[in-house]
Amino acid sequence: MTGLPDPGASRAVLIGVSKYNEHLTPLGAVAKNLDGLKEFLTGPDSWSLHPDHCVVMHNPKSAADVLDVVHTASTEATDALLVYFAGHGLLSPATDLYLALTDSHAGRLFRALDYDHLRYQVAEECAARSRVVILDCCYSARALHGYMGTPVELADCGGIDGTYVMTASSETKRAMAPKGEDYTAFTGALLTALTKGVPDGPELLDTESIYRHLRRQLQAARRPVPQQRARNEGHRIVLGRNRWSPAPGPEAEAYAAELRIAATSAAAQSIMQEGDGGRYLRGERVAPREFVDALADSLPPDQSERLHTLRRAAQRASPDAATQLLYWLEEVTLLQRRMAHAGRYSHRIEAELAAAQERARLLHQEVTVLRQQVRLLLDERTDADKAEELVSVAAVSEAAEHKGRPAHAKGPAAAAFSNGPEKRGIGASAALVAGIPAVLGVLFLVIAWLSSTGSVSLTYDSGRKPASVEGMVRPGAGEGPHYIWDVAESVKSVFRPSEDDGVDQLLGDLTVAVPQGCTDRTVEWEIALDGKKVSHGSLTGKTEHQVPIERDLEQPPKRITIEASWDGLGGACESFGLVWTAPRLSESFGLALW
C-alpha cells in the first residue's frame, strides 16, 4: 500500500481491558490508550474512519463478544483492517498466547481470549487487502510465531496486499505501564509518533517507519523493545501522515506571513481550512504550488506572483529533501521552456541571417555592375580627351593656313572634324562624360544605403536624461537623434538598443564644446557596454573637440553607458556642452567597393 486506505472500505477494532480481578493488576492507562487511538484513526491525518467504523471495546465481558465484533469488521472491510489489544497477556503451559479479559487469569485461561482464535478471524474471515494487528501486552511477541507470522499464514495467499503484526514486547518480556503516565509505555510512544510525527521521516508514515522510530525511542528510554513481523509488503501499510516538520527558516516564515495576509478574504479562508492549511500558515510546512494556484482566483495578480516567488525561495531553502525536489523539478520545467523558446528564436535568427546574406549578395552584384559602368564611362572620357586634343591640333593648323586661303575654304583637318562620323563620335563621348556625375551620385546613394543597413538606434534608458534633436546627420552615417547635455560637473546616462538585432559595431560621434577661456580645462569621457569600458579619453586645449566612435563588438550589448566630467567650476567655466551624434549599433557587411 502506498497511500492512505479508503475510509469507507476500512475498519478498526480497539480492544482494551483496564479492570481485572484480584489475580491481575488493573491497568488504568488502557482507557486513555483507546481514546487516543480512536481520535487519531478518525482524524484527518490518519484513516479518517467514520466513528461507527472504529469500534472500541473497553472491558469486554467475554471472548465471544470480542470475536463477534472482530468477525463483523473482518467481513465488512475490503481495503484495510486494524485490530488493537491492550491489557495483560498470559501464556499457557504450551506457551500459547492468551489475551486476558476482566475475570481471567493464569488458572482460568478458558475465560481469556485465545490469540489463535483472533488470528483466525483476521486471517481467514477477512477479505481486506491490508491487515494490521497491534498487541500491547506481556509476552505479545508469541503472536509472531503463529499463523500471522510464518510462511504458512495468509500473507502467502494470492491477491493479499500485506499483513503486519507489531507487539509491545518480546515473547519472554512483560509490557510496561508506568505509574503516573497517561498511557502505557508502548502505546504512549505509538501515539506520540502518530500525532506529532517522526523527525525526518517520510510524508506518509508506514508501519516500518513507525516501528523503527518506536524501537529507537523505547530502547533509548530503557523500556521494552517492540517486535514486528511483516509479510507480502505488510511493512508498507500506511497508518497516517507525518505531522513532524522542522523549525521554519526565514524563507518559510516570510512565505507563511504572506499566506496569512492572503487568507483575509473569505474564499481564501475556506481553502486555508482544508488539509494542511493551518500548518502552511504557521510555517510548519511549505505550501506547494498547487495550493497557491488554488488561491489565485481570490488574489490580485501581483500578490499571487509574490506568493510564488516566496514559495520558490522557501522550497529551495527547506531542509526537507522532498520539498527541495519540488523546487528543482519546477526549475527543470522552466529551463526546458526557456530552451524551447531559445530554439525557436535561434531558428528565426538563422532565417533572418540567411535573408540578410542574400540581400548582401544581391547588393554586391549591383555594386559590381555599377563599378563596371563607371570604368566604361572613364574609358570613354579618355577617348574624348584624345579627340579634343586632335581638334586643338587641327585648329592650330587651320589657323596657320587660313592666311593664304579664301574665307569660304576649309582645311582638310577642319573639314574632317566638321563633318562625318568622327564629329558625331566626339559628340557622343561628350554626352557620356556629362552623365558621369549622375552615375556617381547613384553609386554614392547605394553605398550610403548599404552602410546604414542593419543599424539599430539607441534610446535613453536611465541616468540623467539628455535633450534630443531628431534628424539626419549626414549621408551614410545613419539616422537617429542628437543627444545633448549641458554638464556642470559630471554626467552619466544609460541607453539601450531600440530592438534586439544582430550587430557588431558601435557608431556615433562625440562633440565636446567648452567656453572661451576654458581651453586649459580637461574633459574626461568614457563609454561602457554592459558595465565594461570600451572607449575613453581626455580632451583639452581647444574649445571644440570631435571624437569619432567606431568600436567593433564581441556581442550585442543590452546597456550602453556614457559618462563625462571635467575640472571646471570656476569663473566663466560653469559648464561644458556634450553632443552624441546619432549613436547606434550597426551590422557591417564588409563589402569592398573598389
Buried (B, 14 or more C-beta within 10 A) or exposed (E): BEEBBBBEBBBBBBBBBBBBEEEBEBBEBBBBBBBBBBEBBBBEBBBBBEEEBBBBBBBBEBBEBBBEBBBBBBBBBBBBBBBBBBBBBBBEEEEBBBBBBBBBBBEBBEBBBBBBBBBBBBBEBBBBBBBBBBBBBBBBBBBBBBBBBEEEBBBEEEEBBBBBBBBBBBBEBBBBBEEEEBBBBBBBBBBBBBBEBBEEBEEBBBBBBBBBBBBEBBEEEEBBBBBBBBBBBBBBBBBBBBBBBBEBBEBBBBBBEBBBEBBEEEEBEEBBEEBBBEBBBBBBBBBBBEBBEBBBEBBEEEBBEBBBEBBBBBBBBBEBEEBBEBBEEBEEEEEEEEEEEEEEEEEEEEEEEEEBEEBBEEBBEEBEEBEEBBEEBEEBBEBBEEBEEBBEEBBEBBEEBBEEEEEEEBBEBBEBBEEEEEEEEBEEBBEBBEEBEEBEEEBEEBBBEBBBBBBBBBBBBEBEEBEBEEEEBEEEBBEBBBBBBEBBEEBBBBBBBBEEBBBBBBBBBBBBBBBEEBBEBBBBBBBBBEEEEBBEEEBBEEEEBEBEBEBEBEEBBEBBBBBBBBBBEEEEBEBBBBBBBBBBBBBBBEBEEE
